[in-house]
Amino acid sequence: GNLHLINGLFDCHRSRVPVLAIAAQIPSAEIGRHYSQETHPQTLFAECSHFCEMVSTPEQMPGVVETAIRAAVGQRGVAVIVIPGDVALMKAPTEARSSVSLLPPVPLVRPHDDTIDALAVMLNAASRVSLFCGRGCSGAHDDVIRLAEQLKAPIVHALGGKEGVEYDNPFSVGMTGLIGVSSGHYALQNCDLLLMLATDFPYRQFYPTEATVVQVDLRVENLGRRCPIDLGVVGDVGATIAALLPGLDTKSDRSHLDECLGRFSQTRRDLDDLAVGHPGRTPIHPQYLAKLISDHAADDAVFTCDVGTTTIWAARYLKMNGRRRLIGSFTHASMANALPQALGAQSAFPGRQVISLSGDGGFAMLMGDFITLTQQALPVKIVVFNNGTLGFVELEMKVAGFLETGVDLINPDFAAMARAMGVFARRVEDPADLDTALREVLDHDGPALLDVVTNRQELAMPPQTTLAQGLGFGLYALKAMMNGQGDDLVDLARTNLFR
């Protein structure tokens, strides 16, 4: 059981989600003697927790529990308590300890005045400021907008910042990164000062090399970790901006902002042009499916998305509004995360619509969780992007110049399988049937599944292609021709060039 638990705890820990985990241990007298199922949980969980201790006596338990809870909440991560089976059966102390101090109010961290003044001087001197916002901007949406207005700065977001800053944002120019868009990439590469707000975006090749870089983050260890910075500021985003605004000049030059907004407007049109579905033209474009999900989902829907190309379509086509949530394995990048996260979200928010955007590989990998869903009668809606391949891995192989190997999936009819388990399900192969089928699944009172056969040859283009990527893809095409896979190249061209 501990080994099954560890991947989920890694995901929570890296996403900074407070978790208290109780891990079982074999009987105390058998520890160290290679007993059945013996592991060393303290060692096993050490890398994915802030606190991990074993309880050996009942008297330990109250103090260890309190310490674990404070570690999980205070450091925003995982705390693990290991309990041998014989200790778990012992009589616990009867006196309940006060829980008053366990969950103190979250402190507000504001930088020193000298740091605020130094930051204001740098921002006032810059002429092309871009903001780069991450997950830590959650709750500071309006503050970020006010800052962008005063600086006339475009706002780029990392994937973790999508749900917190993308909506109601006249300064948004999209994402950057491998699954980002060209306008977001442009805004970062063409600024003279980049202000990073609570993002630990790890991909160094997307940071500017000539600009001044300032980073605001609550965690000291994040400062300068991803790229060289000229000033590091420790503080909450909202509190930092509130202290900063009075010292900032109100800029009037909108040229950098307007250029980025114009590029984003064209990028958005280009993306929307890809999200089309013509009756009879199969397989279905995954962009069209993702856009329909966004259009028909509830205003307070909770979306979960599997790692891989499903995350790309979610990032580019799901619209946030301040009430919707988007949950994924965005830091740990662990496959098959969408369905178990949907189960947790539905359990935590029983009155909200929860939609799992599952890849066929991810859904098949943890299909046992689908049985859990039916047993618990959780009304999760599952949409399977069924393209018959581990799509993102296939793309990586093509770009590297390799023929796709070991990525093919021979899938069952997921809808038929779901119906055999008593779950309402639809399977769609023609775009003409997709809108109606999706509405039926989303409106169903109970768990439901939509199995959609999507196009395997869909390319998810990065914001900027490199020479190495072009050469790699050309090498793949040459190998495909020599290997008798010319039909695949024709399908690829038809899919991506002729909508």
MIVEXTI-828680 format. One line per 4 residues: number of its first residue (from 1); for each residue z, y, x of C-alpha. Coordinates in steps of 0.05 Angstrom, whole numbers. Each point is the difference from the previous one (the first is absolute). Layout:
// MIVEXTI-828680
NUM = Z Y X  ...
***
This chain:
// MIVEXTI-828680
1 = 0 0 0  16 49 56  -68 -10 31  -33 15 -67
5 = 42 63 -6  -15 31 67  -69 27 -13  22 39 -62
9 = 59 28 38  -46 22 56  -42 37 -51  60 34 -31
13 = 30 18 67  -64 31 27  -10 37 -66  72 26 4
17 = 22 -31 -65  76 -13 -5  12 -75 -11  63 -42 3
21 = -19 -72 13  47 -60 -4  -24 -55 46  28 -71 -4
25 = 23 -38 61  15 -75 8  73 -23 -3  42 32 55
29 = 19 -65 33  -73 -19 10  -24 65 32  -30 -13 69
33 = -10 -75 -10  -73 1 -24  19 -12 -72  -52 -6 -55
37 = -34 68 -12  41 33 54  -23 68 25  37 58 31
41 = -6 54 -55  33 55 42  -55 -8 52  -54 -12 -53
45 = 14 64 -38  21 44 58  -69 32 7  -7 17 -74
49 = 69 28 -15  48 55 18  60 -46 -10  6 -76 3
53 = 67 -35 4  28 -68 -20  62 -6 -43  47 -54 25
57 = 61 12 -44  10 28 -70  42 56 29  -62 26 37
61 = -42 5 -62  21 67 -31  -5 39 64  -66 -32 21
65 = -30 14 -68  20 73 3  -27 7 70  -65 -34 -19
69 = -11 45 -61  13 63 41  -49 -24 53  -54 -15 -52
73 = 8 65 -38  17 46 58  -55 -24 46  -49 -18 -56
77 = -16 -71 18  23 -72 -3  71 -26 9  13 -75 2
81 = 65 -38 -13  -1 -73 23  47 -47 -36  10 -74 17
85 = 1 -44 -62  73 -21 8  23 72 8  -38 21 -62
89 = 42 -50 -41  67 28 25  45 43 -43  -16 73 9
93 = 53 56 5  20 21 -69  10 74 13  -63 41 -13
97 = -13 55 50  -22 69 -22  -75 12 1  6 76 0
101 = -22 8 72  -56 -51 -1  -55 44 -28  13 72 23
105 = -50 55 -17  -60 0 45  8 56 51  -49 57 5
109 = -24 11 71  -23 70 18  -24 20 70  36 53 41
113 = -23 72 -10  -27 3 71  -45 -61 -14  -23 31 -66
117 = -17 65 35  -39 -36 55  -40 -38 -52  -15 64 -39
121 = -26 34 63  -47 -58 14  -26 -3 -71  -10 75 -4
125 = -41 -1 65  -45 -56 -23  -65 14 -38  -18 -70 -25
129 = 61 -38 -22  -4 -70 -32  58 -36 -32  7 -75 8
133 = 48 -29 -51  33 -68 -3  48 -41 -42  59 46 16
137 = -32 57 -40  20 -36 -64  41 49 -41  -27 60 37
141 = -67 6 -34  8 72 -24  28 22 68  -60 -29 36
145 = -47 36 -48  35 66 11  -5 -9 75  -74 -16 -4
149 = -12 61 -43  34 46 49  -36 -30 60  -67 -12 -35
153 = 4 -70 27  -35 -63 -24  47 -59 -15  -18 -68 28
157 = 43 -59 -19  15 -67 30  -1 -60 -47  75 4 -8
161 = -6 73 -22  -52 -13 -54  47 -5 -59  43 59 22
165 = -50 54 17  -69 -18 -26  9 20 -73  -5 72 -27
169 = -19 22 69  -55 52 8  6 -6 76  -11 -76 4
173 = -58 -23 43  15 -75 -1  25 -52 49  -14 -12 72
177 = 1 -65 39  -44 -62 -2  3 -3 -76  -1 76 -8
181 = -58 47 -15  -42 46 43  29 65 -28  71 -20 19
185 = -24 -20 70  -36 67 7  61 40 -19  41 -32 55
189 = -53 3 54  -19 73 -13  68 33 -5  33 41 55
193 = 70 -20 -24  18 -65 -33  66 0 -38  23 -71 -12
197 = 48 -6 -58  41 -64 -4  -56 -47 22  3 -55 52
201 = -75 -14 -5  -11 -50 57  -75 4 16  -5 46 60
205 = -76 5 0  1 42 -63  45 55 28  -32 64 29
209 = -1 5 75  -9 75 8  47 28 -54  72 21 5
213 = 42 -52 -36  67 11 -34  38 -57 -33  54 5 -53
217 = 38 -64 -13  69 -22 -20  1 -55 53  5 25 71
221 = -32 -64 27  -64 16 -37  -12 66 36  -58 -5 49
225 = -5 -75 -9  -73 -1 -23  -30 59 38  24 55 48
229 = 34 56 -38  15 73 19  61 6 -45  44 -52 -34
233 = 41 21 -60  55 -44 -30  9 14 -74  -16 -16 -72
237 = -69 24 -20  24 40 -60  59 33 36  -43 15 61
241 = -55 33 -41  51 41 -41  30 27 64  -69 12 32
245 = -37 37 -56  36 68 6  -21 5 73  -73 -17 -10
249 = -57 50 -7  -43 -10 -61  -68 -16 29  -63 28 -32
253 = -54 -38 38  -21 -59 -42  -60 -22 42  32 -63 28
257 = 29 -19 -67  -64 14 -39  -42 -40 49  47 -60 -7
261 = 3 7 -76  -76 2 -3  -5 -62 41  51 -35 -43
265 = -37 19 -64  -63 -33 28  40 -60 24  31 -9 -68
269 = -69 3 -33  -26 -52 49  58 -46 -14  -8 7 -75
273 = -74 -15 6  19 -68 29  45 -16 -58  -55 -21 -48
277 = -15 -61 -41  -67 -14 -32  -6 -56 -53  -29 -62 30
281 = 5 23 72  47 -48 33  47 -10 37  44 57 -23
285 = 15 57 48  74 1 16  0 76 -1  -21 -3 -73
289 = 57 -47 -16  52 43 36  -24 63 -35  4 -34 -69
293 = 71 -24 15  20 72 17  -34 27 -63  33 -50 -47
297 = 69 -8 31  61 33 -31  21 69 25  63 -30 30
301 = -31 -66 24  26 -34 63  -57 -27 43  8 -51 54
305 = -58 -17 46  -13 -56 49  -13 12 73  -74 3 17
309 = -59 30 -36  41 3 -64  43 53 34  -63 40 16
313 = -23 1 -72  70 18 -24  6 56 51  -68 30 -18
317 = -2 -9 -76  70 -4 -30  20 69 -24  72 21 8
321 = 34 50 -46  72 5 22  23 -55 -47  -42 -58 23
325 = 22 -42 60  -42 -36 52  36 -55 38  -29 -42 56
329 = 14 -30 68  -23 64 32  42 -5 63  11 -74 11
333 = -70 -18 -26  20 -69 -24  -50 -39 -40  14 -21 -72
337 = 49 56 -15  -27 26 -66  24 -53 -48  72 -7 26
341 = 6 76 3  -25 3 -72  53 -50 -22  53 43 32
345 = -27 65 -29  -4 -30 -70  71 -27 5  25 69 22
349 = -41 39 -52  -7 -46 -60  -28 56 -44  -57 20 46
353 = -69 -28 9  -6 -38 66  -69 -18 27  -11 -45 60
357 = -66 13 36  -5 -68 33  -52 -25 49  -24 -70 -12
361 = 28 -22 67  68 32 -12  5 -26 -71  -17 -71 21
365 = 49 4 58  61 13 -44  -24 -32 -65  69 -29 -8
369 = 24 70 -18  -47 -2 -59  41 -59 -26  62 43 10
373 = -32 55 -41  -13 -47 -58  69 -30 4  32 69 -2
377 = -49 24 -53  -11 65 38  -57 40 -30  -35 14 66
381 = -75 11 -3  -37 -33 57  -71 21 20  -31 -47 50
385 = -55 30 45  -37 -66 7  -52 9 55  5 -70 30
389 = 22 23 69  56 30 41  -38 65 -5  33 46 50
393 = 1 -54 54  -74 -12 -13  -14 74 9  39 1 65
397 = -40 -59 26  -67 32 -17  19 65 33  21 -39 62
401 = -68 -34 2  22 -68 -24  -28 -44 -55  52 -8 -55
405 = 40 -63 14  58 -31 -37  2 53 -55  -36 -35 -57
409 = 41 -15 -62  -21 -53 -50  40 26 -59  16 -32 -66
413 = -12 35 -66  65 40 3  -5 18 -74  -6 -73 -21
417 = 59 -17 44  41 56 -32  -18 -23 -70  21 -71 18
421 = 69 30 14  3 37 -66  -19 68 27  -50 46 -33
425 = -60 5 46  -72 24 5  -54 -13 52  -55 52 10
429 = -64 -7 40  -44 53 -34  17 75 4  -18 6 -74
433 = 61 -41 -18  50 31 47  25 60 -39  16 -40 -63
437 = 32 -57 39  44 48 40  24 35 -62  18 -67 -32
441 = 40 -21 61  37 66 7  15 3 -75  26 -72 -4
445 = 73 -7 -17  22 -45 56  -26 -25 67  -75 2 7
449 = -53 -12 53  -70 27 10  -44 -39 49  -57 45 22
453 = -57 -26 44  -13 57 48  -52 12 53  14 -33 67
457 = -49 44 38  34 66 -17  11 43 62  61 45 3
461 = -25 53 48  51 35 45  1 76 3  -39 -1 65
465 = -38 -57 33  0 -8 75  -55 -23 46  38 -64 14
469 = 5 -15 -74  -74 12 -10  -18 -45 59  47 -54 -25
473 = -30 1 -69  -70 -2 29  20 -61 41  27 -33 -62
477 = -66 13 -37  -40 -30 57  44 -62 2  -5 -7 -76
481 = -76 1 3  -1 -51 56  49 -44 -38  -43 -1 -63
485 = 43 49 -39  -54 50 -15  15 -3 -74  70 25 15
489 = -29 61 34  -46 13 -60  60 -5 -47  40 47 45
493 = -56 52 -1  -11 -7 -75  75 8 -13  12 61 43
497 = -66 37 -2  -26 -11 -70  52 9 -55
***
